[in-house]
Amino acid sequence: MAKYNITEIKEKEASYRTLVSPQMMDELEARINDVIIIQKKYRDKNYSAKRLAEDLGTNTRYISAVVNVRFHMNYTSLVNYYRIREAMTLLVDKRYRDLTMEEISDTVGFSNRQSFYASFFKNTGMTPREYKMKQMECHPVLQDKPKKRGRKPGSKNKTNRVWDNRK
């Protein structure tokens, strides 16, 4: 007599795969990429799949189907993926060194620090702070202070030329 009742899991075809034609899926994928990535709507905390569907003139089921099939994740995971990618860039950029984790979280579109940390860990396997420290350790040049640009204080287009009026 078998101790465990183990049956093989049969993979069933998801109904959403046939919901959208391949041509429409290509078109929606390109338009989703444009809105989410190019226009950086992932930074907007309130930009939902419903608003995306409205902007693209379609419905949320089609958006969900395309994101699942083409990106292999759900809408929230897709948006968070791009937020984390940008956060990773900001964490090692010298120009943003003085930003707190809350400010970085807010800049890339998270509503709160907790969801930022959870999503960051899920995507990278480490916390934002661990990531930043590891990058600084691997690339010591990141620890240098950024050079200030612009004129020195008090040099408002003054010329320090001495004209020789001798003939």
C-alpha positions in Angstrom: 0.0 0.0 0.0 1.4 3.4 -1.0 2.2 5.7 1.8 1.5 8.9 -0.3 -1.0 9.5 -2.9 1.2 11.3 -5.5 -0.2 12.1 -8.9 1.5 13.8 -11.7 0.4 17.4 -12.2 -1.0 18.0 -15.7 -0.2 21.4 -17.1 -3.4 22.8 -18.5 -3.5 25.4 -21.2 -4.4 28.8 -19.7 -7.6 30.3 -21.3 -6.0 33.7 -21.5 -3.4 32.5 -24.1 -6.1 32.1 -26.7 -8.0 35.2 -25.6 -5.9 37.5 -27.7 -4.8 36.9 -31.3 -1.0 36.8 -32.0 -1.2 40.0 -34.0 -3.1 41.9 -31.3 -0.7 40.5 -28.7 2.3 41.9 -30.7 0.7 45.3 -30.9 -0.3 45.4 -27.3 3.1 44.3 -26.2 4.7 47.1 -28.1 2.2 49.6 -26.7 2.6 48.4 -23.1 6.4 48.7 -23.5 6.0 52.2 -24.7 3.8 53.3 -21.9 5.4 51.5 -19.0 9.1 51.6 -20.0 9.6 54.5 -22.4 7.1 56.9 -20.8 8.2 55.6 -17.4 4.7 55.2 -16.1 6.0 52.7 -13.6 7.1 55.7 -11.5 3.5 56.6 -11.0 2.2 55.0 -7.8 -1.4 55.1 -9.0 -0.9 53.8 -12.5 -2.9 50.6 -12.5 -3.6 47.9 -15.1 -7.0 49.5 -15.4 -5.5 52.9 -16.3 -3.2 51.3 -18.7 -6.1 49.5 -20.4 -8.0 52.8 -20.6 -4.9 54.5 -22.1 -4.5 51.8 -24.7 -8.2 51.6 -25.5 -8.6 47.9 -24.4 -9.6 46.0 -21.3 -7.7 44.6 -18.3 -8.2 41.0 -19.4 -6.3 41.7 -22.6 -3.6 43.6 -20.7 -3.3 40.7 -18.2 -3.1 38.1 -21.0 -0.4 40.0 -22.8 1.7 40.6 -19.7 1.4 37.0 -18.6 2.2 35.5 -22.0 4.9 37.9 -23.2 6.5 39.0 -19.9 5.9 35.8 -17.9 4.6 37.7 -14.9 1.6 39.7 -13.7 1.2 43.4 -14.1 2.3 44.3 -10.6 5.5 42.2 -10.9 6.2 43.9 -14.3 5.9 47.4 -12.9 7.9 46.5 -9.8 10.6 44.9 -12.0 11.3 48.3 -13.8 11.1 50.2 -10.5 13.8 47.9 -9.0 15.9 48.3 -12.1 15.9 52.0 -11.8 16.4 51.9 -8.0 19.5 49.7 -8.6 20.9 52.5 -10.9 20.1 55.2 -8.4 21.7 53.3 -5.5 25.1 53.3 -7.1 24.9 56.7 -8.9 27.1 59.3 -7.2 24.6 62.0 -7.9 22.0 60.3 -5.7 24.3 59.3 -2.9 22.6 61.6 -0.3 19.1 60.2 -1.0 17.5 58.1 1.8 16.0 54.7 0.9 12.6 56.2 1.4 13.4 58.9 -1.2 14.7 56.4 -3.7 11.6 54.2 -3.0 9.4 57.2 -3.7 11.3 58.3 -6.7 10.9 55.0 -8.5 7.2 54.7 -7.7 6.7 52.6 -4.5 4.1 53.8 -2.0 6.1 52.8 1.0 9.5 51.5 2.1 8.2 48.1 3.1 6.9 47.2 -0.4 10.2 48.6 -1.9 12.3 46.4 0.4 10.1 43.3 -0.2 10.1 43.8 -4.0 13.8 44.6 -4.1 14.6 41.4 -2.1 12.3 39.3 -4.3 14.0 40.6 -7.5 17.7 40.6 -6.3 17.9 38.3 -3.3 19.3 41.1 -1.1 18.1 44.3 0.5 18.7 47.7 -1.2 21.3 48.6 1.5 23.1 45.2 1.0 23.1 45.9 -2.8 24.5 49.4 -2.4 27.3 48.2 0.0 28.2 45.3 -2.3 28.5 47.5 -5.3 30.6 50.0 -3.4 32.9 47.2 -2.3 33.2 45.8 -5.8 33.7 49.2 -7.4 35.7 51.5 -5.1 35.4 54.4 -7.6 31.7 54.7 -6.6 32.8 55.9 -3.2 34.5 59.0 -4.7 32.6 62.3 -4.2 31.0 63.6 -7.3 32.7 66.6 -8.8 30.7 69.8 -8.6 29.9 71.4 -11.9 29.5 75.1 -12.7 31.3 78.2 -11.7 33.1 78.8 -8.5 31.2 81.0 -6.1 31.7 84.7 -6.8 32.9 84.3 -10.4 29.9 85.9 -12.2 31.4 86.2 -15.7 34.2 88.3 -14.4 37.3 88.5 -16.5 40.6 88.7 -14.8 42.4 89.9 -17.8 44.9 92.7 -17.5 44.9 94.8 -20.6 48.2 96.3 -21.7 47.5 99.8 -22.8 51.1 100.5 -23.9 51.7 101.2 -27.5 
